[in-house]
Amino acid sequence: MAELTLSQEHCLLLRAQAHRLDPVVLLGAGGLSEAALREIDRALTAHGLVKVRGGKIERAERDALFATMAGRLGAARVQVIGHTFVLFRPQPLAPAKAVKSVKPARTGGAKQAPPRAAERSGRAATARAGATGKARPPSARARAAARQR
């Protein structure tokens, strides 16, 4: 496959998106093996934008490795930072799936509105009733408000 080329604006946008990514594939002492290429290809198909961490190699070898990865995978070279490479390949469009009919969700009736401030302050004993139906004693704040009236 041929390597993709990107415009400068698109490349800058992809660099910003790649900033938060972690490396998906780590190249070990074996370098760029067929298994590593398959894994990078799988990651590019799934995500489109991936980071690959290379081993401790010299700059000239690093540039050649990056060009080889991009050329063999049909991806675009976005960025190299140290031993980390960023590759981009547009994700293939998925075939359109048949849309299933969705049943409306069943509702359990209308929800009750939260109690008003007057009910919370202790004026209505029904608002203070717990699960047992017994009224709870009013709070200190409610008692103080009742004394001021």
Summary of the structure (lengths in Angstrom):
residues: 149
radius of gyration: 31.1
end to end distance: 84.2
largest distance: 85.6
contacts: 322
relative contact order: 0.14
helix: 38%
strand: 15%
